[in-house]
Amino acid sequence: MTNFFEKSDLSRNQAEDIVSETLQKCDDGELYLENSKSESILLDDNKIKNSSYNSDLGFGFRAISDEIVAYSHSNEISKNSLKQSSRNLKSTLRSAKGNYNHFIPKSNKRYYENFNPIDQKTLNEKIEILNKVNNYIRSKNKNVKQVTANFLGEHKSIEIIRSGGETLSDVRPLIRFNVSVMLENNGRKETGVYGIGGRKSYNSYLKDNNWKNVCDEALRIASVNLESKPAPAGEMKVVLGPGWPAILIHEAVGHGLEGDFNRKKTSAFHDLMGQKVASEGVTIIDDGTIDNRRGSLTIDDEGTPTEKTVLIENGILKNFMQDRLNARLMKTRSTGSGRRENYRHIVLPRMRNTMMLSGKQTQDEMIKAVNKGIFAVSFGGGQVDITSGKFVFNCTEAYEIINGKIGSPIKGATLIGDGPSILKEVSMVGNDMMLDPGIGTCGKAGQGVPVGVAQPSILINKMTVGGTKL
Amino acid sequence: MIKNQEFLKKKASYCIDLVKKLGATGSSVIVNHSVSETVNFRNQKLDESNRSDDLGIDITIYFGKKKSSISSSNLLNDNLNTLIEKCIETTKNTPDDEFNSLPDKDLLAKEVKDLDLYDDTHLENDQKIDYLKKLEASASDDEKIINTESSFTQNKSNFILANSEGFCNGYKTSSFTAYSVAVAKNEKSMERDYEYSSKCFLKDLDDAEELGKLAADQTIRKLNPKKIGTEKISIIFDKRIAKGILSNFASAISSSAISRGTSFLKDKINQKIFSDKIKIIDKPDIPKGLGSRNFDSEGVKTDTLKLVEQGILKHYLIDTYNGKKLNLKSNGRCGGTSNLYFENGNINFKDLLNLNPKSLYITETIGHGSNIVTGDYSVGATGFLIENGEFKYPINEITIAGNFKDMFQNVTLANDLNFKYATNSPTMMIEGMVVAGK
């Protein structure tokens, strides 16, 4: 636990007084303090290309009156700096006449241990594993032309001071291990990428030569892509594999169910609460409470304990994801979804681990049901236009399906669809729900936060595949 | 207030001296400070104010051919001492890399020209609010507009880059940015579009009312979109999308992608990669330029580069490390390009629309569909169908795909270049791409 006032001319009591005084006539707000340490070690081109360490300390001070948010942040935790922020907030909210809402739910549950991943292994141990990774991949396949592997470790302490001096805190570890391989054969180059991560210790990710599985998977994807042919273009059936392809759910419906877009009525879902938005059998939840997952949080960045929020139940839209601001304005409660990248950013309602739950069918049945279509196993990034509801994502491993059988691998193509209607096109839900390996980062309004996704195999009746083969 | 050069220099030399005392063979330090104030409006009312005060330091330490770096936002000497000691330990334990080195001394920038990048004007939040009121009133004028969100940001920055070879330089920059997003709705559809203006000097910023009206008009014309069939069709990229294709080109000629062999443009120097008349220039010394700079992020001087002439690739973008690996001298492009642009073509916008009886005009793309290794390009797109030079109707839920190698050979440019961003292109037509729709 960081003592944010240890080396400052500002005492905790003084900070509490400034917070209470500033937020007097406001509806909500808090002082958010953050101390984060992160480390990155990168092997590339047969060498340790980069080892870097970042230490970041700062505060963000927020005051809310009705719909208006005033925010000020600085990396100087001092009396002067906090007072300047206070003046700045007050100048924006001169006419505030609110009643501070002191209520914040409490919970003793924790979803990860308090440890610092950076100190768990020495630099030399990490370098040694990266070198092993490089040698292992290069010895397995003579076509390997490039290997990139890296470790990212982060340790973040946060503290939230609310008006009246109520204090909430959390310590969050995060690890990610990533491998990228480029193969070249007959002048053709293709890449394969795979990674693992979450809020567990290095040892649990790397024990029993676990890193070899990550290398094998990256190499396998690159080898598949080396054999790929141009993707078809046009509307067709799509089978999605389990696990990571759930970023389709994240893009297609997840963002559209975040409270802010619905309060502002800019989401295509804003007037669909209680209505049927998905096929029967489709249930989607957003869960911050799975132990040690990348998207899990003990409390969100406003101090609300996270929870398992049912978004869509058996096809019916049940809940939006809410932070305190949007919950208050929409006359509902926060779902513990208020998140920010760091103290430089305001809180927004965000996803945690977004999951479609299992149904009854098998992947085999889905493939057999397709005459002409594609089977998408893994994706790169995705994006959505909240207002029109159109979303895309890019396949990094996909195959054609012809007459109920999986055929040749196809080149990376973009899939495009319509968020509000795509879930109505889901005609089979598999019995094989899987969590992603722990690598997702979601971007919104310039802020990146770690998230998770999960889903079973699903069959979508109709999507547009953006290939080049007519 | 933005910290002055003296304060930043003092911090930088403190670190360089300490690192030297602890036995390192070299170091470089960047100290920067930026203060940024934003006001956001929504539906003609104040929605958010945001002030950010960011001080940061990056230190890179060399022990012979060993290198490591740290960064922090805490500039108290106590903290710097701890971090530097930690970094020294890490550097010693990092393996050698023969290409690690500070830039060659004779390549470092000798003089710092005044490029007119700093406007001292300070705009109080009330004045920002006045601008946004005018902007949003104009954006909300049409009843089809159901939501508007706009912002005004003033940013002031100052930095110092110093290294153990005696380089120590920096300067202030400023920017004033206005942004407006509108949502339009009718019985059949809801659409969103935006307009934006960013300038070094406040007085050069676009008029509030014009900006708001553009955002609204561009949104309304997207209502009632249709999906079209799957076919090969000539594509016209609006300037705001065409600049992205130029950025992809820049990523593909970065010396790091070239030296790692992960670019489709590797070994293409002195070869024809674009259609005949294409010229691409990176010009760092444009007064008030959004990408202007005196030196790159290693302190190396930056001269104007004619990257592509008559369609032929003439230069990569080279930094010190990858330059040494490729046996080439740095051309001052560590951190990327400055003001990068295509020179104008010789046909006007209207004639470009008329070149084919039918084409697609793209105003927005979504997705991360550019692959620099293979050159494959596939993105989701929104735009308009053009027939006989006329905008017929809006199009959405389509993808456009091709490969940069072929796309670049089929580029035709209009003569409507302006310098709205740091990377700029005239309106661009590319033939032979595939559209996937129904």
Interface residues (C-beta under 8 A of the other chain):
Chain A: K7 D44 D45 K47 I48 K49 N50 S51 S52 Y53 N54 S55 D56 L57 G58 E67 I68 V69 A70 Y71 S72 H73 S74 N75 E76 S81 S85 N88 L89 S91 T92 L123 N124 I127 K145 Q146 M182 E184 R188 K189 E190 T191 A231 A233 G234 E235 K264 K265 T266 A268 R344 I346 G380 G381 G382 Q383 V384 D385 I386 T387 S388 K390 F391 V392 F393 N394 K411 G412 A413 T414 L415 I416 G417 D418 T464 V465 G466 G467 T468 K469 L470
Chain B: R42 K45 L46 D47 E48 S49 N50 R51 S52 D53 D54 L55 G56 S68 S69 I70 S71 S72 S73 N74 L76 D78 N79 L83 K86 C87 T90 N93 T94 P95 D97 N125 I146 N147 E149 V183 S189 M190 E191 R192 P225 K227 T230 E231 K232 S259 R260 G261 T262 F264 E364 I366 G367 H368 G369 N371 V373 T374 D376 S378 V379 G380 T382 N396 E397 I398 T399 I400 A401 G402 N403 V434 V435 A436 G437 K438
